[in-house]
Amino acid sequence: MAAKIGVKFISKKVSKTRWQPETFQNDNDIFATGSWDNNVNEIEVWSLPKMSHLTTEVADPEYLCGCDHIGDVTELKFVGANRLLASSSTGSVTLYQLQTRSKTLTLDQRWDKLHTLCGKGSACTSIVVNGSDFITTGEDGSLKVLRMGQQEPVRSMDCADSCCINAAVQVKNHEIVTANSRGQLKQWDLRQPGNQPVNIFLLTGEQSGLVSVDRHPSQAHVVAAGGEDGCLNVWDLRQQKYPATLFTSHDGPVWDVCFHQSSPDHLFTCSNDGSLLHWDNSSTSLHSSSILASHGLPEHPPHTERSSVSCSWLSGETGQSDVQINSLLPPSTMSINCFDILGQNIVCGTDGEAVYFLYGINTR
């Protein structure tokens, strides 16, 4: 059954969307949007009635609250149920307090000009939330560790990279992986002194920037990154310097990539080419399970004993034919900049000044 699609035009380009974590959802699904490329950018919070498989039409979201935001919104992250963290093209990070009952979004804490170039604010490009600590990355190649309630960074790794860090993801409690504009993944252990990564991973062939990154939800050594050239690259951080698998499908930069949290054989990407793609690798997973069984190994071995053959994304091939790729939205000439997944539902934002909702995506 095809997913149900709804759309809301909000009169501004959408750079980031984010669901409130499912743990805190009640009768309605809450999500936030951030805009870019406007004279005055905004962060807005919306509410959607929960849908069932019997619902025939997608409801229109209700605007709850919002506020102006200085600079383009470059990242949005919920911190628990009632706090929303936003980063800016000016190099600042702002923590907001959200009250859905009173429909208010108010300033909690702000860190100004965390990232600078030539004395001027440069873009904060991503945020990793680790409890009450936040790790930010910047266009200036720096990493900053912030702590809720403290005004100054608890750690500054200035010039940690020699080029723009475009994206980051947490792989272990004290470890993150960053993606940069030279096509490198770098693995950082934040417990270690100094500004050196513990590992560097490279692309093969021509140098092309990496602009998005995500990790497998149950196998942290499996990391996928989207490239400026439209390629999807998958690394095995345990043993391989170069991607284990390379996929090509998009005709523009892959702005966002995300494994499905409960069904990680399914992966999603969106691109400047106006497409939102669903990558279904479950048939490869079934094949891998049969290989394990033929060797007398359990289908789901303990995490520490898993081999690369048990992960469907580490095929060691290019453009693997077993992966089914489905486009989830009608063709568009306007960039799809971002998306987020909540269970079987997706919200995504576009340069067409619209937010799309997809209910009932098939990941089984």
HUGIPE-V885683 format. One record per pair of residues at least 12 apart in sequence whose ideal C-beta (glycine too) atoms are under 10 Angstrom apart, sorted by the first residue. I is the first residue (numbers start at 1). GAP is how many residues later the second one is. Records with the same first field share a line. If there is no record, write none. Layout:
BEGIN
I: GAP ; GAP
END
This chain:
BEGIN
1: 52 ; 359 ; 360 ; 361
2: 324 ; 326 ; 356 ; 358 ; 359 ; 360
3: 55 ; 275 ; 323 ; 325 ; 326 ; 341 ; 342 ; 343 ; 354 ; 355 ; 356 ; 357 ; 358 ; 359
4: 47 ; 49 ; 51 ; 52 ; 53 ; 54 ; 341 ; 353 ; 354 ; 355 ; 356 ; 357
5: 53 ; 323 ; 324 ; 325 ; 341 ; 351 ; 352 ; 353 ; 354 ; 355
6: 42 ; 45 ; 51 ; 52 ; 53 ; 54 ; 55 ; 341 ; 349 ; 350 ; 351 ; 352 ; 353
7: 51 ; 53 ; 322 ; 343 ; 345 ; 347 ; 348 ; 349 ; 350
8: 25 ; 38 ; 40 ; 50 ; 52 ; 53 ; 55 ; 339 ; 345 ; 346 ; 347 ; 348 ; 349
9: 341 ; 343 ; 344 ; 345 ; 346
10: 23 ; 25 ; 32 ; 34 ; 36 ; 51 ; 53 ; 339 ; 343 ; 344 ; 345
11: 24 ; 27 ; 342 ; 343
12: 21 ; 22 ; 23 ; 24 ; 25 ; 26 ; 28 ; 29 ; 30 ; 32 ; 337 ; 341 ; 342
13: 21 ; 22 ; 23 ; 24 ; 25 ; 28 ; 59 ; 321 ; 322 ; 324 ; 336 ; 337 ; 338 ; 339 ; 340 ; 341
14: 19 ; 20 ; 21 ; 22 ; 30 ; 59 ; 321 ; 322 ; 323 ; 324 ; 333 ; 334 ; 335 ; 336 ; 337 ; 338 ; 339 ; 340 ; 341 ; 342
15: 18 ; 19 ; 20 ; 21 ; 22 ; 23 ; 26 ; 57 ; 58 ; 59 ; 60 ; 61 ; 74 ; 240 ; 320 ; 322 ; 323 ; 334 ; 335 ; 336
16: 16 ; 17 ; 18 ; 19 ; 20 ; 27 ; 56 ; 57 ; 58 ; 59 ; 60 ; 61 ; 70 ; 71 ; 240 ; 321 ; 322 ; 323 ; 324 ; 333
17: 14 ; 15 ; 16 ; 17 ; 29 ; 59 ; 239 ; 320 ; 321 ; 322 ; 323 ; 329 ; 330 ; 331 ; 332 ; 333 ; 338 ; 339 ; 340
18: 12 ; 13 ; 14 ; 15 ; 16 ; 27 ; 57 ; 58 ; 59 ; 60 ; 66 ; 67 ; 68 ; 320 ; 321 ; 322 ; 324 ; 329 ; 331
19: 12 ; 13 ; 29 ; 59 ; 320 ; 321 ; 322 ; 323 ; 324 ; 326 ; 327 ; 328
20: 12 ; 25 ; 27 ; 58 ; 60 ; 61 ; 62 ; 64 ; 78 ; 80 ; 320 ; 322
21: 57 ; 58 ; 59 ; 60 ; 321
22: 239 ; 320 ; 321 ; 323
23: 57 ; 58
24: 54 ; 56 ; 57 ; 58 ; 76
25: 23 ; 25 ; 56 ; 317 ; 318
26: 21 ; 24 ; 55 ; 74
27: 20 ; 22 ; 23
28: 18 ; 19 ; 20 ; 21 ; 22 ; 31 ; 33 ; 34 ; 36 ; 72
29: 17 ; 18 ; 19 ; 20 ; 21 ; 22 ; 32 ; 313 ; 314 ; 316 ; 318 ; 328 ; 330
30: 15 ; 16 ; 17 ; 18 ; 31 ; 34 ; 48 ; 51 ; 68 ; 70 ; 312
31: 13 ; 14 ; 15 ; 16 ; 17 ; 30 ; 33 ; 45 ; 47 ; 309 ; 311 ; 314 ; 316 ; 318 ; 324 ; 326
32: 12 ; 13 ; 14 ; 32 ; 33 ; 34 ; 41 ; 44 ; 45 ; 46 ; 52 ; 54 ; 64 ; 66 ; 73 ; 308 ; 315
33: 12 ; 13 ; 28 ; 33 ; 40 ; 43 ; 305 ; 314 ; 316 ; 322
34: 32 ; 35 ; 38 ; 39 ; 40 ; 41 ; 42 ; 50 ; 52 ; 53 ; 54 ; 303 ; 304 ; 315
35: 31 ; 33 ; 34 ; 37 ; 38 ; 314 ; 318
36: 33 ; 35 ; 36 ; 37 ; 38 ; 52 ; 53 ; 301 ; 313 ; 315
37: 35 ; 52 ; 314
38: 30 ; 31 ; 34 ; 35 ; 315
40: 28 ; 29 ; 30
41: 27 ; 28 ; 29 ; 30 ; 31 ; 32 ; 45 ; 47 ; 48
42: 24 ; 25 ; 26 ; 27 ; 31
43: 22 ; 23 ; 24 ; 25 ; 26 ; 30 ; 33 ; 41 ; 43 ; 51 ; 53 ; 55 ; 62
44: 17 ; 19 ; 20 ; 21 ; 22 ; 23 ; 25 ; 61 ; 311
45: 16 ; 17 ; 18 ; 19 ; 20 ; 21 ; 22 ; 39 ; 51 ; 53 ; 54 ; 55 ; 58 ; 59 ; 60
46: 14 ; 15 ; 16 ; 17 ; 18 ; 19 ; 20 ; 301 ; 309 ; 311
47: 12 ; 14 ; 15 ; 16 ; 17 ; 18 ; 53 ; 56
48: 12 ; 13 ; 14 ; 294 ; 297 ; 299 ; 309 ; 311
49: 12 ; 13
50: 293 ; 295 ; 309
51: 293 ; 294 ; 306 ; 308 ; 309
52: 307 ; 308
53: 291 ; 306 ; 307
55: 304 ; 305
58: 298 ; 299 ; 300 ; 301
59: 298 ; 300
60: 297
61: 286 ; 294 ; 296
62: 41
63: 40
64: 34 ; 35 ; 36 ; 37 ; 38 ; 39 ; 40 ; 41
65: 31 ; 33 ; 34 ; 35 ; 37 ; 38 ; 39 ; 40 ; 41
66: 30 ; 37 ; 38 ; 39
67: 19 ; 27 ; 29 ; 37 ; 38 ; 39 ; 40
69: 17 ; 18 ; 19 ; 20 ; 21 ; 23 ; 25 ; 27
70: 18 ; 19 ; 20 ; 22 ; 24 ; 40 ; 42 ; 51
71: 15 ; 16 ; 17 ; 18 ; 19 ; 20 ; 21 ; 50 ; 52 ; 53
72: 15 ; 16 ; 17 ; 18 ; 51
73: 13 ; 14 ; 15 ; 16 ; 21 ; 265 ; 276
74: 12 ; 13 ; 14 ; 15 ; 16 ; 17 ; 19 ; 49 ; 50 ; 51 ; 52 ; 53 ; 62 ; 63 ; 64 ; 65 ; 92
75: 12 ; 13 ; 18 ; 48 ; 49 ; 50 ; 51 ; 52 ; 53 ; 61 ; 62 ; 92 ; 93 ; 263
76: 20 ; 51 ; 262 ; 264
77: 16 ; 18 ; 49 ; 50 ; 51 ; 52 ; 57
78: 20 ; 51 ; 262
79: 16 ; 17 ; 19 ; 29 ; 48 ; 50 ; 52 ; 53 ; 55 ; 69
80: 18 ; 49 ; 52
81: 17 ; 19
82: 14 ; 15 ; 16 ; 17 ; 18 ; 26
83: 12 ; 13 ; 14 ; 15 ; 25 ; 26 ; 46 ; 65
84: 12 ; 13 ; 14 ; 21 ; 24
85: 23 ; 24 ; 42 ; 44 ; 49 ; 51 ; 61 ; 63
86: 24 ; 38 ; 41
87: 24 ; 27 ; 28 ; 36 ; 37 ; 38 ; 39 ; 40 ; 47 ; 49 ; 50 ; 51
88: 22 ; 24 ; 25 ; 26 ; 27 ; 33 ; 35 ; 36
89: 26 ; 32 ; 33 ; 34 ; 35 ; 36 ; 50
90: 22 ; 23 ; 24 ; 25 ; 26 ; 30 ; 31 ; 32 ; 33 ; 34
91: 20 ; 21 ; 22 ; 23 ; 24 ; 25 ; 26 ; 29 ; 30 ; 31 ; 32 ; 33 ; 34 ; 45 ; 47 ; 48 ; 49 ; 51 ; 53
92: 18 ; 19 ; 20 ; 21 ; 22 ; 23 ; 29 ; 31 ; 32 ; 44
93: 16 ; 17 ; 18 ; 19 ; 21 ; 22 ; 31 ; 34 ; 41 ; 43 ; 51 ; 53 ; 60
94: 13 ; 14 ; 15 ; 16 ; 17 ; 18
95: 12 ; 13 ; 14 ; 15 ; 16 ; 39 ; 51 ; 53 ; 54
96: 12 ; 13 ; 14
97: 12
108: 40 ; 41
109: 37 ; 39 ; 40 ; 41 ; 42
110: 41
111: 13 ; 23 ; 25 ; 33 ; 35 ; 39 ; 40 ; 41 ; 42
112: 39
114: 22 ; 23 ; 24 ; 26 ; 28 ; 29 ; 30 ; 32 ; 39 ; 42
115: 21 ; 22 ; 23 ; 24 ; 25 ; 26 ; 27 ; 28 ; 29 ; 43 ; 50
116: 22 ; 23 ; 24 ; 26 ; 42
117: 21 ; 22 ; 23 ; 24 ; 25 ; 47
118: 22
121: 17 ; 18 ; 19
122: 16 ; 17 ; 18 ; 19 ; 20 ; 42
123: 14 ; 15 ; 16 ; 17 ; 41 ; 43
124: 12 ; 13 ; 14 ; 15 ; 16 ; 18 ; 20 ; 41
125: 12 ; 13 ; 14 ; 15 ; 39 ; 40 ; 41 ; 42 ; 43 ; 53 ; 54 ; 55 ; 56 ; 86
126: 12 ; 39 ; 40 ; 41 ; 42 ; 43 ; 50 ; 52 ; 53 ; 86 ; 87
127: 17 ; 19 ; 41
128: 15 ; 17 ; 39 ; 40 ; 41 ; 42 ; 43 ; 48 ; 49 ; 50 ; 62
129: 19 ; 41
130: 15 ; 40 ; 43 ; 44 ; 46 ; 60
131: 16 ; 17 ; 42
132: 14 ; 15 ; 16 ; 17 ; 18
133: 12 ; 13 ; 14 ; 15 ; 17 ; 21 ; 22 ; 41 ; 57
134: 12 ; 13 ; 14 ; 19
135: 18 ; 20 ; 22 ; 33 ; 35 ; 41 ; 43 ; 53 ; 55
136: 17 ; 29 ; 32
137: 20 ; 23 ; 24 ; 27 ; 28 ; 29 ; 30 ; 31 ; 39 ; 41 ; 42 ; 43 ; 51
138: 20 ; 22 ; 23 ; 26 ; 27 ; 28
139: 24 ; 25 ; 26 ; 27 ; 42
140: 18 ; 19 ; 20 ; 21 ; 23 ; 24 ; 25
141: 16 ; 17 ; 18 ; 19 ; 20 ; 21 ; 22 ; 23 ; 24 ; 37 ; 39 ; 40 ; 54
142: 14 ; 15 ; 16 ; 17 ; 18 ; 19 ; 23 ; 53
143: 12 ; 13 ; 14 ; 15 ; 16 ; 17 ; 18 ; 22 ; 25 ; 33 ; 35 ; 43 ; 45 ; 47 ; 52
144: 12 ; 13 ; 14 ; 16
145: 12 ; 45
155: 35 ; 38
156: 39
157: 31 ; 33 ; 37 ; 38 ; 39
158: 37
159: 36
160: 18 ; 26 ; 28 ; 34 ; 35 ; 36 ; 37
161: 17 ; 19 ; 20 ; 21 ; 23 ; 25 ; 27 ; 34 ; 36
162: 18 ; 19 ; 20 ; 22
163: 17 ; 18 ; 19 ; 20 ; 21 ; 46
164: 15 ; 16 ; 17 ; 18 ; 45 ; 47
165: 13 ; 14 ; 15 ; 16 ; 19 ; 21 ; 45
166: 12 ; 13 ; 14 ; 15 ; 43 ; 44 ; 45 ; 46 ; 47 ; 59 ; 60 ; 62 ; 87 ; 89
167: 12 ; 13 ; 18 ; 43 ; 44 ; 45 ; 46 ; 47 ; 58 ; 59 ; 88 ; 89 ; 90
168: 12 ; 18 ; 20 ; 45
169: 16 ; 43 ; 44 ; 45 ; 46 ; 51 ; 54 ; 55 ; 56 ; 88 ; 89
170: 20 ; 45 ; 50
171: 16 ; 17 ; 42 ; 44 ; 45 ; 49 ; 50 ; 51 ; 52 ; 66
172: 15 ; 17 ; 18 ; 43 ; 48 ; 49
173: 17 ; 18
174: 14 ; 15 ; 16 ; 17 ; 18
175: 12 ; 13 ; 14 ; 15 ; 16 ; 17 ; 23 ; 24 ; 45 ; 62
176: 12 ; 13 ; 14 ; 21 ; 37 ; 39
177: 20 ; 22 ; 24 ; 36 ; 37 ; 38 ; 43 ; 46 ; 48 ; 58 ; 60
178: 19 ; 32 ; 35 ; 47
179: 22 ; 30 ; 31 ; 32 ; 33 ; 34 ; 35 ; 44 ; 46 ; 47 ; 48 ; 54 ; 78
180: 20 ; 29 ; 30 ; 31
181: 26 ; 27 ; 28 ; 29 ; 30 ; 47
182: 20 ; 21 ; 25 ; 26 ; 27 ; 28
183: 18 ; 19 ; 20 ; 21 ; 22 ; 23 ; 24 ; 25 ; 26 ; 27 ; 42 ; 44 ; 45 ; 46 ; 48 ; 50
184: 13 ; 16 ; 17 ; 18 ; 19 ; 23 ; 25 ; 26 ; 41
185: 12 ; 14 ; 15 ; 16 ; 17 ; 18 ; 25 ; 28 ; 38 ; 40 ; 48 ; 50 ; 52 ; 56 ; 58
186: 12 ; 13 ; 14 ; 15
187: 12 ; 13 ; 14 ; 36 ; 48 ; 50
199: 36 ; 38 ; 39 ; 42
200: 41
201: 22 ; 24 ; 32 ; 34 ; 35 ; 36 ; 39 ; 40 ; 41 ; 42
202: 33 ; 39 ; 40 ; 41
203: 22 ; 24 ; 26 ; 28 ; 30 ; 32 ; 39 ; 40 ; 43
204: 29 ; 37 ; 38 ; 39 ; 42 ; 114
205: 24 ; 26 ; 37 ; 41
206: 23
207: 21 ; 22
208: 19 ; 20 ; 21 ; 22 ; 23 ; 25 ; 45
209: 18 ; 19 ; 20 ; 44
210: 15 ; 16 ; 17 ; 18 ; 19 ; 21 ; 23 ; 43 ; 44 ; 47
211: 14 ; 15 ; 16 ; 17 ; 18 ; 42 ; 43 ; 44 ; 45 ; 46 ; 60 ; 61
212: 12 ; 13 ; 14 ; 15 ; 16 ; 20 ; 41 ; 42 ; 43 ; 44 ; 45 ; 46 ; 57 ; 58 ; 59 ; 126
213: 12 ; 13 ; 20 ; 22 ; 43 ; 44 ; 45
214: 12 ; 42 ; 43 ; 44 ; 45 ; 53 ; 54 ; 55
215: 20 ; 22 ; 44 ; 49
216: 18 ; 43 ; 48 ; 49 ; 51 ; 95 ; 96 ; 97 ; 98
217: 41 ; 42 ; 43 ; 44 ; 45 ; 46 ; 47
218: 41 ; 43 ; 44 ; 46 ; 82 ; 85 ; 88 ; 93
219: 17 ; 18 ; 19 ; 40 ; 45 ; 84 ; 87 ; 89 ; 91 ; 92 ; 94 ; 95
220: 17 ; 18 ; 83
221: 14 ; 15 ; 16 ; 17 ; 18 ; 19 ; 82 ; 85 ; 87 ; 90 ; 93
222: 12 ; 13 ; 14 ; 15 ; 16 ; 22 ; 23 ; 37 ; 42 ; 84 ; 86 ; 89 ; 90 ; 91 ; 92
223: 12 ; 13 ; 14 ; 20 ; 21 ; 34 ; 36 ; 90
224: 19 ; 21 ; 23 ; 30 ; 33 ; 34 ; 35 ; 43 ; 45 ; 55 ; 89
225: 18 ; 29 ; 32
226: 21 ; 24 ; 27 ; 28 ; 29 ; 30 ; 31 ; 32 ; 43 ; 44 ; 45
227: 16 ; 19 ; 21 ; 23 ; 26 ; 27 ; 30
228: 24 ; 25 ; 26 ; 27 ; 44
229: 19 ; 21 ; 22 ; 23 ; 24 ; 25
230: 17 ; 18 ; 19 ; 20 ; 21 ; 22 ; 23 ; 24 ; 39 ; 41 ; 42 ; 43 ; 45
231: 12 ; 15 ; 16 ; 17 ; 18 ; 19 ; 22 ; 23 ; 87 ; 88
232: 13 ; 14 ; 15 ; 16 ; 17 ; 18 ; 22 ; 25 ; 35 ; 37 ; 39 ; 45 ; 47 ; 81 ; 91 ; 93
233: 12 ; 13 ; 14 ; 21 ; 24
234: 12 ; 13 ; 23 ; 33 ; 47 ; 77 ; 78 ; 79 ; 80 ; 81
235: 78 ; 79
236: 72 ; 75 ; 77 ; 78 ; 80
238: 69 ; 70 ; 76
239: 69 ; 75
240: 68 ; 74 ; 76
243: 71 ; 73 ; 75
244: 64 ; 67 ; 69 ; 70 ; 71 ; 72 ; 73
245: 36 ; 66 ; 67 ; 68 ; 69 ; 70 ; 71 ; 72 ; 73 ; 74 ; 75 ; 78
246: 69 ; 70 ; 71 ; 72 ; 73 ; 74
247: 20 ; 22 ; 30 ; 32 ; 34 ; 66 ; 68 ; 70 ; 71 ; 72 ; 73 ; 76 ; 78
248: 70 ; 71
249: 20 ; 22 ; 24 ; 26 ; 28 ; 30 ; 70 ; 74 ; 76 ; 78
250: 19 ; 20 ; 21 ; 22 ; 23 ; 24 ; 25 ; 27 ; 75
251: 20 ; 21 ; 22 ; 23 ; 24
252: 19 ; 20 ; 21 ; 22 ; 23 ; 83 ; 84
253: 17 ; 18 ; 19 ; 20 ; 82 ; 84
254: 15 ; 16 ; 17 ; 18 ; 19 ; 21 ; 23
255: 14 ; 15 ; 16 ; 17 ; 18 ; 80 ; 81 ; 82 ; 83 ; 84 ; 94
256: 12 ; 13 ; 14 ; 15 ; 20 ; 80 ; 81 ; 82 ; 83 ; 84 ; 92 ; 93
257: 12 ; 13 ; 14 ; 20 ; 22 ; 82
258: 12 ; 80 ; 81 ; 82 ; 83 ; 88
259: 20 ; 54 ; 82
260: 18 ; 19 ; 20 ; 81 ; 83 ; 84 ; 86 ; 101 ; 103
261: 80 ; 81 ; 82 ; 102
262: 79 ; 81 ; 82 ; 101
263: 17 ; 19 ; 22 ; 81 ; 98 ; 99 ; 100 ; 101
264: 17 ; 18 ; 21 ; 47 ; 48 ; 49 ; 99
265: 14 ; 15 ; 16 ; 17 ; 18 ; 19 ; 20 ; 21 ; 23 ; 46 ; 47 ; 48 ; 58 ; 98
266: 12 ; 13 ; 14 ; 15 ; 16 ; 19 ; 46 ; 58 ; 75 ; 95 ; 96 ; 97 ; 98
267: 12 ; 13 ; 14 ; 45 ; 46 ; 56 ; 58 ; 96
268: 60 ; 71 ; 72 ; 73 ; 78 ; 80 ; 90 ; 93 ; 95
269: 56 ; 67 ; 70
270: 58 ; 59 ; 65 ; 66 ; 67 ; 68 ; 69 ; 76 ; 78 ; 79 ; 80
271: 64 ; 65 ; 66
272: 62 ; 63 ; 64 ; 65 ; 79
273: 58 ; 59 ; 60 ; 61 ; 62 ; 63
274: 53 ; 55 ; 56 ; 57 ; 58 ; 59 ; 60 ; 61 ; 62 ; 76 ; 77 ; 78
275: 50 ; 52 ; 53 ; 54 ; 55 ; 56 ; 57 ; 60 ; 61
276: 50 ; 51 ; 52 ; 53 ; 56 ; 60 ; 63 ; 70 ; 72 ; 74 ; 80 ; 82
277: 48 ; 49 ; 50 ; 51 ; 52 ; 59
278: 46 ; 47 ; 48 ; 49 ; 50 ; 68 ; 80 ; 83 ; 84 ; 85
279: 34 ; 41 ; 44 ; 45 ; 46 ; 47
280: 32 ; 42 ; 43 ; 44 ; 45 ; 46 ; 82 ; 83
281: 30 ; 31 ; 32 ; 34 ; 39 ; 41 ; 42 ; 43 ; 44
282: 30 ; 40 ; 41 ; 42 ; 81 ; 82
283: 29 ; 39 ; 40 ; 41
284: 27 ; 28 ; 29 ; 30 ; 31 ; 33 ; 36 ; 37 ; 38 ; 39 ; 40
285: 14 ; 25 ; 26 ; 27 ; 28 ; 37
286: 13 ; 26 ; 36
287: 22 ; 25 ; 28 ; 35
288: 19 ; 20 ; 21 ; 22 ; 23 ; 24 ; 26 ; 27
289: 20 ; 21 ; 23
291: 16 ; 18 ; 19
292: 14 ; 15 ; 17 ; 18
295: 12 ; 14
297: 12 ; 13
298: 12
326: 35 ; 36
328: 18 ; 20 ; 28 ; 30 ; 33
329: 17 ; 19 ; 21 ; 27 ; 29
330: 26
332: 18 ; 19 ; 20 ; 22 ; 24
333: 18 ; 19
334: 16 ; 17 ; 18 ; 19 ; 20
335: 14 ; 15 ; 16 ; 17
336: 12 ; 13 ; 14 ; 15 ; 16 ; 18 ; 20
337: 12 ; 13 ; 14
338: 12 ; 17
339: 16 ; 17 ; 19
341: 17 ; 20 ; 22
343: 16 ; 17 ; 18 ; 20
344: 14 ; 15 ; 16 ; 17 ; 18 ; 19 ; 20
345: 12 ; 13 ; 14 ; 15 ; 16
346: 12 ; 13 ; 14 ; 15
END
